[in-house]
Amino acid sequence: PKEKSIPEILEILSVPGTYEDHTYRFDRENMELSLTSVLLGDTTRYIVLLTPRDNGTQIQLYRKEGLHRANKVGVDLVFYENFFCGAVLDAKPIPWRKE
């Protein structure tokens, strides 16, 4: 995948879409991403933090409100977030670390 700049990521997120039975909307002014389950109707909101790096942009999602429930049994929230970023933004997960 091609490394993306912050403006490229913002452009992609600014177009509402659907991923894995969830619709998503991005509020650019507040840097807030909303994922709504088509089946359950519940919404989880995330604050999106984009940090420029030498080799692209680091994307971090911080859950603000709601409790995301994946429709697939056994898919933990953190993995869903990684899958979402991978599918929608063509991002690759980086190892988790404490900062």
Residue, then its C-alpha position, 0 to 999 in steps of 0.5 A: p500500500k502507498e503511504k498516505s498523507i494527512p490530507e489524503i486520509l482526511e479526504i477519504l474519511s470525509v466521504p461517508g461509506t459502509y464497512e462490514d455492516h457498519t456505516y461510517r461518517f467523519d466529522r472533520e471539524n471535531m476529528e470524530l469518526s462514527l461507526t453505526s451498526v446497520l443491524l443493531g443501530d448502535t453508534t460508537r464514536y472515536i476521536v481520530l488522531l493523525t500523526p505525520r511520520d517519515n514513512g506516512t501517517q500514524i492513525q490512532l482511534y480513541r473510543k469516545e462513546g459507545l460500545h462497539r459490538a462486532n457482528k462477527v463473534g470473537v472479533d475484538l474491538v481493537f482488531y475491528e479498528n485495525f480491519f476498518c483502517g486497513a480496508v478503508l484507508d489501506a493502512k497497515p497495523i503497527p505493533w502496539r506500544k506504550e508511549 
